[in-house]
Amino acid sequence: MPRYCLTLDLKDDPALIAEYERHHEAVWPGIRKSILNAGITAMEIYRFDNRLFMIMETDNSFSFDRKGKMDAGNAEVQEWETLMWNYQQPLKNALKGEKWVLMKQIFSL
């Protein structure tokens, strides 16, 4: 199963970070469904200070392009992403509008 690791920063505000975590304790059912429908079989998000780290495991049907197209046509996903952008900030070298940035694997044991 393919695995992808991504990173993103939250705004450095403890109240906003706490609110962001509360949203992720009760992710909307339609968001969970869109993740699974895209071929993502497992997803975990970890936080240190305002830095987030996501691990995604996928089936062979998954592609970032396909997920992006599915999300663009899903009003609930667009509403969720707009809400989440209130808490998130782009990484220093992220492309314009880019949120989660794919990380390069540099070691494996």
Secondary structure, DSSP 8 states (H G I E B T S, - for coil): --EEEEEEEE-S-HHHHHHHHHHHHT--HHHHHHHHHTTEEEEEEEEETTEEEEEEEE-TT--HHHHHHHHHT-HHHHHHHHHHTTTEE--TT--TT--SEE-------
